[in-house]
Amino acid sequence: MATHIDCDALERGHGAHGRRGVGRVASWEAEDRRTELTPRLARALGNGKRALSLNIPSAPSRRVLNVATMCLMLTYGALCVSLAEADVQARWRPPRTNVDGTVDGGRAATDCGTDGCIPRHIHQMFGTLELPDHWRETPVAWRAHHPGWNYTLWTDASLRELIAAHYPWLLPTYDGYPYDTQRWDASRYALLHRHGGVYADLDLRPSRSIDGLIAGQSALLPRTPNIGLTNAFMASAPGHPFFLHALSQLPRYSRAWYHLSKHNAVLSSTGSTFIWAMAMGWARWHPPLGRPVVIAAADWGKCSICNSLTKPTEQARAGAVSAASATRWTAPLWHVAGNSWHSLDSTLMILLYCRMELLVVAAVAALVWSRWRSPKYAAAAVLCGVGLSQLNGALEVSLAETMLFRPWIWLIMT
């Protein structure tokens, strides 16, 4: 019997088996590739774990890191306390006048300090002898309240002659300053060291005699209600070693990496920040009796830079009562328009400083909100910030100066 073979069916069968065979081969090949990949993947994972183990400290390493961080914080806190203590030790105290005309337990008002007497000589300076209208009455006021005192108005020419004659080693630095303000700052240290006496900016006018300020002192530096010390009003005996030290450091500080703008360069090379750093550095190596005495801002009449200085009140003209002093001492000086050397960057920095508390509170509230997304937490942060702001305003020396500016100036500049 003839057998009929369905070729089409065989073709279909072989095609199906072929496809199934090809599928099996593909699965075998994939399994082989997985088998080959497994050791490589394990090696990669092992390398990754080792890499992570290098970046993530182990438990003992974290403990060491925590201990080191704690030690660093304690050291920083101790530095803040030490600098604050030195500041308190140098604090000027108002004289207590006795019935017999003596002050402070029998010392005569004309007694000198440990490094000599402060001469009754007032120094002020301007570019020329022709003063602008808003400063023309300043020399008149100083002479009126200080009869018998000498008064000298120094000019740019006479100041350079002073440097060339008595401090020729400073002349290259002096002539190399890019700003006139730096030369004026350097000159006031030179004239106090050479001649002694009292230096005052032209925007400072007396409402009475400053005899009580200099009684029994050898060197005086004033505190500002802003940050640190200032060189707007200083007094010294002739040849005081502190001012010679300040002069000797001027070349070193004439160029530094932190001179980022005109305002910053003037302050830190010759100005208020410079003399503040010199006072802190001097306190490291000298006992309290050998240091300049620091006068609180309220004791000499300094206004905050955030207040208007162009229209002083009648209370300012009469001398504001010092809240920082133990007696009813009244500040002998008041302000007229000043800050003649300020530029655009000065205005910006003053604006940021005067709004610093508001900016800090806003930044903390924003940080709390971004972390927890909770209006309650953000409101609590704002209330805490307002409370700290009120506390800061009640302190004579701000928290920012005590915990931030003073230690960092000491670390960077001394």
C-alpha positions as CSV (number, residue, x, y, z in Angstrom):
1,M,0.0,0.0,0.0
2,A,1.4,3.3,-0.9
3,T,2.2,5.6,1.9
4,H,1.3,9.2,1.5
5,I,3.7,11.6,3.2
6,D,2.4,15.0,4.0
7,C,5.4,17.1,3.3
8,D,3.7,20.3,4.4
9,A,3.0,18.8,7.8
10,L,6.6,17.6,8.2
11,E,7.7,21.1,7.3
12,R,5.5,22.6,9.8
13,G,6.6,20.0,12.4
14,H,10.3,20.6,11.7
15,G,9.7,24.3,11.8
16,A,8.1,24.1,15.2
17,H,10.8,21.8,16.6
18,G,13.4,24.1,15.1
19,R,12.0,27.1,16.8
20,R,11.7,25.2,20.1
21,G,15.3,24.1,19.6
22,V,16.5,27.6,18.9
23,G,14.7,28.8,22.0
24,R,16.4,26.1,24.1
25,V,19.8,27.1,22.7
26,A,19.1,30.8,23.4
27,S,18.1,30.0,27.0
28,W,21.2,27.9,27.5
29,E,23.4,30.7,26.1
30,A,21.6,33.2,28.4
31,E,22.2,30.8,31.4
32,D,25.8,30.5,30.5
33,R,26.2,34.3,30.3
34,R,24.5,34.6,33.7
35,T,26.9,32.0,35.1
36,E,29.8,33.9,33.7
37,L,28.4,37.3,35.0
38,T,27.8,36.0,38.5
39,P,31.5,36.0,39.6
40,R,32.1,39.3,38.0
41,L,29.0,40.8,39.7
42,A,30.2,39.4,43.0
43,R,33.6,40.9,42.5
44,A,32.0,44.3,41.7
45,L,29.8,44.2,44.7
46,G,32.7,43.3,46.9
47,N,34.7,46.2,45.5
48,G,31.7,48.5,46.1
49,K,31.4,47.4,49.7
50,R,35.1,48.0,50.2
51,A,34.8,51.4,48.7
52,L,31.9,52.2,50.9
53,S,33.7,51.0,53.9
54,L,36.5,53.5,53.1
55,N,33.9,56.4,53.0
56,I,31.6,55.5,55.8
57,P,33.4,55.4,59.2
58,S,33.0,52.4,61.3
59,A,31.5,52.7,64.8
60,P,34.9,53.2,66.6
61,S,35.9,55.8,63.9
62,R,32.7,57.7,64.4
63,R,33.3,57.7,68.2
64,V,36.8,59.2,67.6
65,L,35.3,61.8,65.2
66,N,32.7,62.7,67.8
67,V,35.2,63.1,70.5
68,A,37.5,65.2,68.3
69,T,34.6,67.4,67.4
70,M,33.6,67.8,71.0
71,C,37.2,68.7,72.0
72,L,37.4,71.3,69.2
73,M,34.1,72.9,70.3
74,L,35.3,73.0,73.9
75,T,38.6,74.6,72.8
76,Y,36.7,77.2,70.8
77,G,34.4,77.9,73.7
78,A,37.4,78.3,76.0
79,L,39.0,80.7,73.6
80,C,35.8,82.8,73.5
81,V,35.7,82.9,77.3
82,S,39.4,83.7,77.6
83,L,39.1,86.6,75.1
84,A,36.0,87.9,76.9
85,E,37.8,87.8,80.2
86,A,40.8,89.8,78.8
87,D,38.3,92.3,77.5
88,V,36.7,92.7,80.9
89,Q,40.2,93.1,82.6
90,A,41.0,96.0,80.3
91,R,37.8,97.8,80.9
92,W,38.0,101.5,81.8
93,R,36.1,102.5,85.0
94,P,34.7,106.0,85.5
95,P,36.5,107.9,88.2
96,R,34.9,108.4,91.6
97,T,35.6,111.9,92.8
98,N,36.2,112.3,96.5
99,V,35.6,115.4,98.7
100,D,39.4,116.2,98.6
101,G,39.4,116.2,94.8
102,T,41.1,112.8,94.4
103,V,39.7,109.9,92.5
104,D,39.6,106.1,93.1
105,G,40.7,105.9,96.7
106,G,43.1,108.9,96.9
107,R,44.8,108.9,93.5
108,A,45.0,112.5,92.2
109,A,43.2,113.2,89.0
110,T,46.5,114.2,87.4
111,D,48.3,111.0,88.4
112,C,49.9,109.1,85.6
113,G,49.6,105.5,84.5
114,T,52.2,102.8,84.6
115,D,53.8,103.9,81.3
116,G,53.7,107.7,81.8
117,C,51.3,110.6,81.7
118,I,49.0,111.4,78.8
119,P,49.9,115.0,77.8
120,R,47.1,117.6,77.5
121,H,47.5,117.8,73.7
122,I,44.7,117.4,71.2
123,H,45.5,116.0,67.7
124,Q,43.2,116.1,64.7
125,M,43.9,115.8,61.0
126,F,42.6,116.8,57.6
127,G,44.0,117.1,54.1
128,T,44.6,120.8,54.4
129,L,44.1,123.6,57.0
130,E,40.9,124.6,55.3
131,L,38.1,122.6,57.0
132,P,34.6,122.0,55.4
133,D,31.7,123.8,56.9
134,H,30.3,120.8,58.9
135,W,33.7,120.4,60.7
136,R,34.7,124.0,61.0
137,E,33.4,124.4,64.6
138,T,35.1,121.2,65.8
139,P,38.5,122.8,66.7
140,V,36.6,125.7,68.3
141,A,34.7,123.3,70.6
142,W,37.8,121.4,71.7
143,R,39.6,124.7,72.6
144,A,36.6,126.0,74.4
145,H,36.2,123.0,76.7
146,H,40.0,122.5,77.2
147,P,41.6,125.8,78.1
148,G,45.3,125.4,78.7
149,W,45.6,122.4,76.4
150,N,47.6,122.4,73.2
151,Y,45.8,121.8,69.9
152,T,47.3,120.7,66.6
153,L,45.5,120.2,63.3
154,W,47.7,118.0,61.1
155,T,47.7,118.1,57.3
156,D,48.7,115.5,54.8
157,A,52.0,117.3,54.3
158,S,52.9,117.6,58.0
159,L,51.9,113.9,58.6
160,R,54.2,112.7,55.9
161,E,57.0,114.8,57.4
162,L,56.4,113.2,60.8
163,I,56.7,109.7,59.2
164,A,59.8,110.6,57.2
165,A,61.6,112.2,60.1
166,H,60.9,109.7,62.9
167,Y,59.8,106.5,61.2
168,P,61.7,106.3,57.8
169,W,61.5,102.5,57.8
170,L,57.7,102.9,57.5
171,L,57.8,105.3,54.6
172,P,57.7,102.8,51.7
173,T,54.6,101.2,53.2
174,Y,53.1,104.6,54.0
175,D,53.6,105.9,50.5
176,G,52.4,102.5,49.0
177,Y,49.0,102.6,50.5
178,P,46.3,102.8,47.8
179,Y,43.9,104.9,50.0
180,D,44.4,108.2,51.8
181,T,42.5,106.7,54.8
182,Q,45.2,104.2,55.4
183,R,47.8,106.9,55.6
184,W,45.6,108.8,58.1
185,D,45.2,105.7,60.2
186,A,48.9,105.0,60.3
187,S,49.7,108.6,61.0
188,R,47.5,108.7,64.2
189,Y,49.5,105.8,65.7
190,A,52.7,107.6,64.8
191,L,51.8,111.0,66.3
192,L,50.5,109.3,69.5
193,H,53.7,107.4,69.9
194,R,55.9,110.4,69.1
195,H,54.1,113.2,70.9
196,G,51.4,111.5,73.1
197,G,48.1,113.2,73.9
198,V,44.6,112.7,72.6
199,Y,43.6,111.9,69.0
200,A,40.0,112.6,67.9
201,D,38.3,112.4,64.5
202,L,36.8,115.6,63.3
203,D,33.3,114.3,63.6
204,L,33.7,114.1,67.4
205,R,33.0,117.2,69.5
206,P,33.2,117.6,73.2
207,S,30.3,118.6,75.4
208,R,32.7,119.1,78.4
209,S,36.3,118.3,79.3
210,I,37.7,114.8,78.9
211,D,40.0,115.1,81.9
212,G,38.0,112.4,83.7
213,L,38.7,110.0,80.8
214,I,42.5,110.2,80.9
215,A,43.0,110.6,84.6
216,G,45.5,108.0,85.8
217,Q,45.9,106.4,82.4
218,S,48.8,105.7,80.0
219,A,46.9,104.5,76.9
220,L,43.3,104.4,76.0
221,L,41.4,102.6,73.2
222,P,37.7,103.0,72.6
223,R,35.1,100.3,72.1
224,T,32.5,100.8,69.4
225,P,28.8,99.7,69.8
226,N,29.1,98.0,66.4
227,I,31.9,95.4,66.5
228,G,35.2,95.5,68.4
229,L,37.4,98.6,68.9
230,T,37.8,101.8,66.9
231,N,40.6,104.3,66.3
232,A,38.3,107.3,66.2
233,F,39.3,108.5,69.6
234,M,42.6,107.4,71.3
235,A,45.0,108.7,74.0
236,S,48.6,107.7,74.9
237,A,51.6,108.8,76.8
238,P,54.6,109.6,74.5
239,G,56.6,106.6,73.6
240,H,54.1,104.0,74.7
241,P,55.3,100.5,73.6
242,F,51.8,99.5,72.4
243,F,51.7,102.1,69.6
244,L,55.3,101.3,68.6
245,H,54.2,97.7,68.3
246,A,51.2,98.7,66.1
247,L,53.5,100.8,63.9
248,S,55.9,97.9,63.5
249,Q,53.1,95.6,62.3
250,L,51.8,98.0,59.6
251,P,54.1,96.6,56.8
252,R,53.0,93.0,57.6
253,Y,49.3,93.9,57.4
254,S,49.5,96.1,54.3
255,R,48.8,93.1,52.1
256,A,46.7,90.1,53.1
257,W,44.4,87.5,51.6
258,Y,41.4,88.9,53.5
259,H,41.6,92.4,51.9
260,L,38.6,91.6,49.7
261,S,37.2,95.2,49.2
262,K,38.2,98.8,49.9
263,H,36.2,98.8,53.2
264,N,37.6,95.6,54.4
265,A,41.2,96.4,53.3
266,V,41.1,99.8,55.1
267,L,39.7,98.3,58.3
268,S,42.0,95.3,58.5
269,S,45.3,96.9,57.3
270,T,45.3,100.1,59.3
271,G,41.9,100.8,60.7
272,S,39.6,99.7,63.5
273,T,39.9,95.9,62.9
274,F,43.7,96.3,62.8
275,I,44.0,98.1,66.1
276,W,41.5,95.6,67.6
277,A,43.8,92.7,66.5
278,M,46.8,94.6,67.9
279,A,45.2,95.0,71.3
280,M,44.2,91.3,71.5
281,G,47.7,90.2,70.4
282,W,49.3,92.6,72.9
283,A,47.1,91.1,75.7
284,R,48.5,87.7,75.0
285,W,52.0,88.6,76.2
286,H,51.5,91.5,78.6
287,P,49.9,91.7,82.1
288,P,46.8,93.8,82.6
289,L,48.8,96.8,83.9
290,G,50.8,96.9,80.7
291,R,47.8,96.9,78.4
292,P,45.8,99.9,77.0
293,V,42.6,100.5,78.9
294,V,39.4,100.0,76.8
295,I,36.6,102.6,77.1
296,A,33.0,101.4,76.6
297,A,31.1,103.1,73.8
298,A,28.6,104.6,76.2
299,D,31.4,106.0,78.3
300,W,32.9,108.2,75.6
301,G,29.8,108.9,73.5
302,K,30.1,106.6,70.4
303,C,26.9,106.1,68.4
304,S,26.0,103.0,66.6
305,I,26.7,103.1,62.9
306,C,23.1,102.0,62.4
307,N,21.8,105.3,63.9
308,S,21.6,108.6,62.2
309,L,24.8,110.6,62.9
310,T,23.9,113.8,61.0
311,K,21.4,115.3,63.4
312,P,22.4,114.7,67.0
313,T,19.8,115.2,69.6
314,E,20.0,117.7,72.5
315,Q,20.7,114.7,74.8
316,A,23.7,113.8,72.7
317,R,25.0,117.3,72.7
318,A,24.8,117.4,76.5
319,G,26.4,114.0,76.9
320,A,24.4,110.8,77.2
321,V,24.3,109.0,80.6
322,S,26.4,105.8,80.4
323,A,24.2,102.7,81.1
324,A,27.4,100.6,81.2
325,S,29.0,102.5,84.1
326,A,28.6,102.1,87.8
327,T,28.2,105.8,88.3
328,R,26.2,108.7,86.7
329,W,29.1,109.2,84.3
330,T,28.1,111.2,81.2
331,A,29.8,110.7,77.9
332,P,31.9,113.8,77.1
333,L,31.7,113.5,73.3
334,W,29.0,113.7,70.6
335,H,29.0,113.2,66.8
336,V,28.4,115.3,63.8
337,A,28.4,114.0,60.2
338,G,31.3,111.7,59.5
339,N,32.4,108.5,57.7
340,S,34.0,110.6,54.9
341,W,36.0,107.6,53.6
342,H,33.1,105.2,53.1
343,S,32.4,103.9,49.6
344,L,29.7,101.8,47.9
345,D,31.0,98.6,49.5
346,S,30.9,100.3,52.9
347,T,27.2,101.1,52.4
348,L,26.5,97.5,51.5
349,M,28.4,96.1,54.4
350,I,26.7,98.5,56.9
351,L,23.3,97.6,55.5
352,L,24.0,93.9,56.0
353,Y,25.4,94.5,59.5
354,C,22.4,96.6,60.6
355,R,20.0,93.9,59.3
356,M,22.1,91.0,60.4
357,E,19.7,89.8,63.1
358,L,16.7,89.9,60.8
359,L,18.6,88.0,58.1
360,V,19.7,85.3,60.6
361,V,16.2,84.8,61.9
362,A,14.8,84.5,58.4
363,A,17.6,82.1,57.4
364,V,17.0,79.9,60.4
365,A,13.2,79.9,59.8
366,A,13.7,78.9,56.2
367,L,16.1,76.1,57.2
368,V,13.6,74.7,59.7
369,W,10.8,74.9,57.1
370,S,12.9,73.1,54.4
371,R,13.8,70.3,56.9
372,W,10.5,69.6,58.6
373,R,7.8,71.5,56.6
374,S,6.1,72.4,59.8
375,P,4.7,75.9,60.4
376,K,4.8,75.3,64.1
377,Y,8.6,74.6,64.0
378,A,9.2,77.6,61.8
379,A,7.2,79.8,64.1
380,A,9.1,78.5,67.1
381,A,12.4,79.2,65.3
382,V,11.3,82.8,64.6
383,L,10.2,83.3,68.3
384,C,13.5,82.0,69.5
385,G,15.4,84.2,67.1
386,V,13.4,87.3,68.3
387,G,14.2,86.4,71.9
388,L,17.9,86.1,71.1
389,S,17.8,89.4,69.3
390,Q,16.3,91.1,72.3
391,L,18.9,89.6,74.5
392,N,21.6,90.6,72.1
393,G,20.4,94.2,72.1
394,A,20.5,94.3,75.9
395,L,24.2,93.2,76.1
396,E,27.0,95.7,75.9
397,V,29.1,93.3,73.8
398,S,27.0,91.4,71.2
399,L,26.8,87.6,71.0
400,A,28.0,87.8,67.4
401,E,31.2,89.6,68.6
402,T,31.7,87.3,71.6
403,M,31.2,84.0,69.7
404,L,32.2,84.8,66.2
405,F,34.0,88.0,65.3
406,R,36.4,88.3,68.2
407,P,37.7,84.7,68.1
408,W,38.0,84.7,64.4
409,I,39.9,88.0,64.3
410,W,42.2,86.7,67.0
411,L,42.8,83.4,65.0
412,I,43.3,85.1,61.6
413,M,45.1,88.3,62.5
414,T,47.2,87.7,65.7
